[in-house]
Amino acid sequence: MTLALVSVGGFAFAEPKHGIAMYGEPALPPDFTSLPYVNPDAPKGGEYVQSEIGSFDSMHPFILKGRAPYVWRIFGFETLMGRSYDEPFTLYGLLAETIETGPNREWVEFTLRPEAKFSDGSPVTVDDVIWSYETLGTLGHPRYHTAWAKVASVEKVGERGVRFTFNEADNELALLMGMRPILKKDDWEGITFDEASMRVPVGSGPYVIDTIDPGRSVTLKLDPDWWGKDLPFNRGQHNFETLRYEWFGDGDVAFEAFRAGELSYNRENNVAKWNSSYDFPAVQSGDVVKALIPHQRPSGITGLVMNTRLPLFEDWRVREAMILAFNYEFISDKLNDGGDPRICSYFCNSELAMEPGPASGKVAELLAPFAEDLPPGTMEGYTLPEGDGSARNRANIRAALDLLNEAGWAVDDAGVLRNEAGAVFGFEILLQSGAPQPANIAELYVEGLKRLGMQVTIEAIDRAQYKERTDAYDFEMTWYTRPLSMSPGNEQILYWGAQGVSEPGSRNWMGMNSPAAEAMVKAMLETDDREVFLAAVHGLDRVLTAGRYVIPIWYSPEARLAFKKEMHYNADHLPAYGDWAGFLPDVWWWEEE
């Protein structure tokens, strides 16, 4: 049967289709045999061992409570559609064999594969899909709530079809509805869904749980009866026979385990350590391979975030002073050999990054309604301050004091920074124990803050306490890492939306409440024009960066990986839009020479 292509509202769609793209058409035809960045003939076998830091106390990875291994969510549970990371945002059928959308993506319909099964052999049904979406959207982790709130209705269509109808314009929703894990409804009968537990739920993914050592290790084994092993989408993926994840108290202990041959690989984020600590015997003998693998991902943001829910950090001038006091050039040289570039904006290193100088064209048009309320630099252009590289950082410290004076803070005769009411400018930097890089950076930063008369302490707590406090935004300043992709969408509301100011568990740790940021996200979601989408992301990048919420450090435009020589990846075709290193362990394989 030949399907007619129709173009309405900027979208081209067929009824039904094997895949869907955010813009235009999927690159792969209906009869594709594998994803372009895999080795379709990769052998199956071998054991992959990875380190994790901290501990875990739950095997329920779909809720806010507890600390569950994320790998169980990724490899144990299948979704309706699967993503190709060689395209900006394109999905192909997994549990669903076809996808169909309305003329303006006001609804999306999926048809399940008849062969789709859970790991216990029972079929995946439409009832399972509907129950999963309703449950995750109401009782699951907040990451699932945003999209579900935009669903007006969900209904069964025939024996294998399910249709979602939306209550607002959002062109990404049709894709997001294909990316939620599908759970077995009957497996949860009599179980309180939003309570953490070590109970292992039934999944439908390539791996099943083999062994669990609570808090210490989890081993997954490749399911020989996995229903999806022969799908073209899965060919060349999920090649390791077992995946074992070991938890360690801190990164230094994990690195020593890697040196001793107990782990399969180590990803190094510090240039200085990469240059000085990777000459151990296994590297010298060739048993461990070092590789630099380039990527085109946005830098995201990494650094020290200020909690603007607190009066201390409400004023942008104070936040700019905090950035000025951060002696970046000196700290980078001291701790990272000055080897990586600084994060210039949230989408730095990609076409999504804001352009330097004043906002113009569509970006200026989108931001114009909010211009009067935006911090200086948003419309005019903002760049991070540069220091002279010396330990004293004199010019930036003077500039920081001037801004603090404008904001009502002054150094008294005793050298203490106070406001007019006599309150001391003091706060705590909250860190997770076992994280040496943030700790070293914070210690050097505190030395600079002392020159401003601030009274700052560093508190390191265990992972469980850290999660509890950051989920509740119970901190003044803390370490913050937010990876960003080449296809930002609804998740940006979870990251920066005003709801996260008070609702616990969001990624809006800075507590920003910016109508401009939410308007940029709305524009991203509603447009069917790639150029408008880019302008909206550029505008969002300006709002975030000029908001001065995070004191950024450095990023690496390439991954530094050290791994056992038996591990291989397709170096001839790295995924353009995915995680650097071509996804470990998804598309890697084990092969002895």
N, C-alpha and C positions, 0 to 999 in steps of 0.2 A: 504494500500500500504506500502511495506517495502522499506525504503530508504537505499541505499548503502552508507556506510561510506568510504571516500577516504582520504588518508593522503598524502599530497604533501607539500614539503618545511617546514615540521615540524608542519603543521596544520591538524587537522582532521575536516572535514566538511561534511555535508549532504546537499542535494539539494531538496527542501529547508528545513529549520529547525525552531524550536520554539525559539531558543536562540543562543547566541554566547559568547565564552569566549576568553579572550586575549591569554591564553595558555590552550591547551587541550580542554576538553569538559565541557559544563554547568553541574552543579551537579544535577539539578532538571530534571526529565524526562518530556516528552511532556504533560503527563497527570497529572502534579502536581496540587494540589488543593489550595495551598497557600504558601507564603514564610515562611521559617522555624522559623523566629523570631517574627511573629505576633501571636495574639490570633485570630484564624479564626472565633471564635464565639463571638467576642467583640460586645457589644451592641452599637447602634447608639444613640447619644444624648449628651446633656450637652454643656456648653459654655467654651471655652478655651480663656483666656485673657493673652496677653503677652505684655511686655514693649519694646519700642524702644526709642533710644536716639536721640534727634534732631528734625527734621521735614521732611516733604516731599512736593514737589511742582509739581509732575507729576504722572500720572498713566500709563506711557509708560516705562516699565522696560527693554526694549531691546536695548537702545541706551546709549551713554556716557552722553549726556546732561540731566540735571535735576536730581532730587532725587526722585526716585520712590520706593514704597514698594516692597522689594524683594519677599515678601510672595505672591504677586499677580502673579509674574512670576512662582513661584514654584507650587502653588495650582490652578492657573487659566488656565494653558496651559499644554497640554499633549505632549509627545514626541513619536516618532516611537517605541522606545524600553525603557524599564524600568530597573533600576539597582537593583540587589540583593546585599545587603551589608553583606551577609554571605559568599561571595566569593570574591577573590582579584579583579577581574574586569570581571563581567559577566552580560549580558543583556538578558532580555526576552521580548517577544512581547507585545506592548501596542496598539498604533494605528496600528501598523503592526502586522499581524498574523504570518508572516514568514520572515526569512532573508536567503539570499544565497550569497556566496562569490566566487570569482575566485580562482584558484588553489594557488595563492600566495597573495591573498587578494588585487589584483590589481583593483578589482571592488567589489561593494556590491549592492545587489538588495533587496528591500523591497516590500512586497505585503500588501496593506492596508486591514484592516478588513472591510467588507461591512457594519457593524453596526456602525462604527466610525462616530461620529457626533460632531458638534460644539454646544455650549450651546443654540443657537437659533434654533436648530433642523435641520440645513442644513448639508449635508454629508461632511466629510473630503475627499477631492479629491487629485489626483496626482498633479493637477495644483496648489493646495494650497501648497503642499509639495515643489514643485520646486520653486515656487515664494518665499516661506518662506526662503529657503536656499540661494537663490540668493540675496534676500534683506538683510537678516541678515549678509551675508558674505561680503557685500559691503557697506551698510549703517548702519548696526547695531553696537553694542558695539564691540570694538576691540577684545574681547574674542572670537568672532565668525569668525574673519578674517583669523586666522592662518590655520585652517583646510580647509576653503573654497579655499584658495590660492593653495591647493594641489589637487583640483578637476579639471580634464581635461574636463569632460563633464557630463551632467546629462540628462537623457532621460526617456520618458514615455514608459513603457512596458505593452502592453495590456490595460485593463481598470483600473486595480488597482495596477500595478507595477511601480516602479521607480528605475532606476539604476544609480549609481554614479561610474564613472571611474576616477582613480587617475593618476596624472602625475609624481609621485615619489613613491619610496618604503617607506611605513609607515604602519606598521601592526596594528596600533591603529585606523587608519582612518575608517575602516569598522565599528568599534564600535562608534566612534564619530559621524558618520553620522546618528546614531540612537538616538542621545541625544540632538537634537536641537528642541526648541519649534516650533510647527506648528501653523501658523496664518492663518486666513481666508483672502484670497486674495481680495475678493470683499469688505470686511469691510474697506480696506485701499484705496479704489478708491477715488481719489481727495484729499488724505491726504499726507502731506509731512512727510515721514517716520522718518527722522532724526531730527525732532523738538519735544521737550518736550511738553506734553499736559496733561490736566486733563481728556481728553476723555478716556473712558473705552473701550478698544478693546474687541471683541468677542473672547472667549476662548473655550477650549474643556476639561478642567480639572474638578476635583471633586467639586470645589467651584466656585460660582459666587459672584460678589460684591453685598452686601446688602445695606450698607450705607457708606458714606464718609464724614468726617468732615475735610476739607482741612487742611493739616499740623498737624492735631491733632489725628485723629483715622480713621481706616478702619475696617469694619466688613464684613467678608465673610460668606456666608451660604452654606451649603451642597446642591448641586443641586439634587432635587428628581428625575429629569429626566436624570441624568448623564448617558451617554451611556455605560461607563466602569464599573459601579458599580458591575456587576456580573462576571467580569473577575477573574479567579483564582489568577492572580498577585495582584489584588486589594483587595482580600478578607482579612478582618482584618485590612485594612488601612483606613485612612480618616474617623474616627469614631465620631468626635465631630460635633454636629449640626451646631455650629457657631464658627468661629475664629475671635477674636477681637484683634486688635493691637493698643495700646495706646502709643503716643509719649510723652516723658518727656524731660525736660531741661537737666537733668544730672542723673547719676546713683543713687545718694543719694536720690533724690526725688522719683525715681522709686522704690527703696527699701522700702521707707516709705509707698508707695502705696501698696506694697506687704504685709507689716506688717499689714496694715489696712484691708486686705482681698480683695483688688480691683483687684489683679492679681492672676493668677492660679499658677505660680511657679516663682522661682528665682534661677538662676545658679550662684554660688558664686566662684569666682576665687582667693579669698584671704583667706588663712588659718586663719590669725589673726581675720578677721571679722567673719569667720565661727565659730571660737571658742568663740567669745565674744558677737556677736550680734544676735544669733539665739536662744535666750531663751525667746522670747516674748510670751504672753499668748496663742496664737493659737498653738504654738509648745508645750507648757506645757500641753494644754488640748488634744492634739492629732489631732486637726483639720488641722494642717500642719505637714507633715511628712518630716523628714530629711533622705537623703539617700546618700551613697557613692557608685557610680556605676563605676566599672573599665572599662578601654578601652585599646585597643592595637594600637591606632593611633600614627603616628609620632608626635613628639612634635610640628613640624613646627618651625617657628621663631617668637619671640616676643621680642621687645626691641627698642633701639634707633638706627635708621639707619642714616648713613652718606652719603651725596650726593657727589659721586665721580666725578660728572660732573664739580665740582668746584675745582680749584687748591688746595684749603686748604686740601682736603681729598684725593688727588690723590695718595699720597705716602703711601704704606702699613705700613711703620714704624710709620707714624703719626696715622694711624688707630689702630695699635697695642698699641700705647701709650694711645689712648683714651680708649681702653679696659682695660689697666692696671690701669688707673686712676679711673675706675668705681669700687668702693669699694663694690663688690657684697656681700660678706659675711656680712658686716655690714648693708647694705641696706636691704638684705633679712631678717635678724634678726629683724631689726627695723620695717619693714612694713609688713612682712609676717610670723612672728614668726619662720623664718627659716624652715618652714614646708614642702616646696616642693623642689625637686631637681632642679639644674640649667639646662637649655637647653644646651646640650653638642655639638649638631650639628643640622642641619636642619631636619634630619630624625631620631633624637634621639628617644629612646623608642620603636624602631621597628627593624625588620630584615633588613630594608633598610639603617640603620645607618652605616657610615663608621667604619671600624675596627680600633682599636688603633694601633699605631706604623707605621712603613713604609708601603707604598703601596706594594702589592705583587700580584703574579699571574695575572689574567686577568685584575684586576684594574690597576696594574702597566703598563701592556701592552697597555691599552686604553689611559692612561695619558702620556705615554712615548713621543709621538710626540710633546707635549707641555711643557715638563718638564723644559726646560731652561727659559721659560717665566712665570712660575707659582710662586707665592709668596712662601717664605720659609715655610715649614711645610706641603705643599700640598702632596709632595711625601714622606717626612720624617715622617710625622705624626704631628698633631697639637692638643694641648689641651689648653683650656682657662686658663689664669693665676689665681692662688689662692692667696687670701690675708690672713692676720693673724687674721681678724675679729675685729681689733681695729679701732677706728674712724680715726686715722691718716694715716693708710695704707702706712707706711713709705717705706717699701721695694719696693712696686709696684710703688710708686710715683718716687723713685729714678730711677727705671728701665725705667719708662716713660720718664723722663727727658733725660736719656742717648739716647734713641731712637730719641727724638725730636732734640737733639743736632746733631745727625748723619744726620737728615733730614734738617738741616740748621736753626734750631730755638734755641734761647738761651734767658735766663732771664737776663734783664739789671739791672743796679744798683737800679732802682726804683721797681724792682720785677715784671716787665712786660715781657711777652714772645714775642720776636720779631724775624723776620728773618733778613738777612744781609742788606736788603733794608730798614729796620726800620719799616716794617709793623707789626702791632699788631696781634697776634693770637687771633681773636675774632669771634664769630658767635652767631646765634640765634637758640634756640631749639623751634621749632614750635609745638604747641599742640592744640588739639581740646578742647574747653571749656566744662566743665561738666564731665571731665574724671579725677577723683581724684587720681587714682593709678599712671598713667603716670606723673601727676603733682608732686606728692609727691616724686617719684623716681627722676625726673629731678632736683628738688630742692636739694636733698641730693647729687646728682651727681655734680651739679654746685659748691658746697662747696669744693669738691675734686679738681675740675678743677682750682679753685682759687689758690691752692697750687702750681700749675704749672705756674702761672702767666698769665693764659688765662682770657680773658674778655668775659663772656658768659651771655646772657640774655634769658629769657623764655617769649614767646609770646603765649597767648591762644586766639583763634578766634572761631567764631561760625562754625557750621557744614558746612554750605553752602560755606563759605570762605575757610574752610579747604579742602573741596573736590576740589574746583576750583584750589587752589594752589598746592595740591599734584598731581592732574591730569596733571598740567603743570610743575611739579618738581620744583616749586618755593619755595625751602626751603634749609636750610643748614644741619640741623639735625631735625628729627621728630620721632614720635612714629610709629612703624611698626609692623604689625601682619600679618603673612602669613601662614594660615593653609595648611598642606600638607597631602595627602592621601597615602594609601597603594598601589595605582596603578597610579603613576605619569606618565604623557604622554605629549601630545602636549601643554597642559597648561603651562608646564615648560618654553616654549619659551616665552610666554607672561610674565612670572615671571622674567626670567633672560636673555632673548635674546637681542642682540645688537640693534635690531630695536627699543626697548624701551628706548634707550639712548636719542633719539630725538622725537619719535612719542608719543604724549600725551596719557594718559589714560592707559598705561600698568601698570603691577605690578612691573616693574623693577625700583623701587624708588631709589635704590642705584646707578643706572646708570652704572652698570657693563657691560663691553664689553669684554667677555671672549670666544675666540674660543674654549678653552677646555670645557667650560660648554656647549656650543652649540653642540660640538662633542659628549659629553656624552648623551645629549638628543637624538641626531640622532641615536646613538647606541641603546638606549632604544627602539626607535620606529621601528627600522629596524630588530631587532633580533626576531627569533621565539624560542629562547633558554632561558629558565627562568634563568639559571645561568649567562648567558651573560647580561641579563637584570639587575640582582642584582648587577653585577660588575659595570655596567654603572651608576646605581644609587649611589653606594658606591663612585665611582669616582666623580660624580656630588656633592655629599655631601662634599667631600674633597675640591673641588674647591670653593664651597660656604663658607665653614667654615674657611678655611685658607685665603680666600680673605679678611676676617676681615671687612665686610661691616656693620655688625649689632653688637651692644653691647647687648648680650642676657640676659634676666632675667630668671625666673623660669617657669616651666610647672607643671601641675598636671597629674599623671598617672591614676587618677580617677576623675569622675565628682562629684561635691558637689551640690546636688539638694535639694531644699525645695519646696514642692508642696502640694496642697490641698489633703486631705485624699481620696476624691472621685476619684482621678486620679490614673490610674493603667497602668502598663507595664508588658511585659512578662519577669520577672526576671529569669526565668529558661533557657532562650535562648537569650542572647544579641547578636546583630549582630557583627561579628568579625572585620569587616573592615570599619564600618561606624562611624558616629558621636556618641560620648559618650552619654549615657542615652537612647540608643535605639530609637532615633529620637522622638523629641517633635515638633509638636503633631502627626506626621504621624501615628505611630503605637500604640499610647496610647489611652486609652478610659476612659469614665466617667461612674462610677457605684457607686450608693449609697448603703451602707450596710443596 
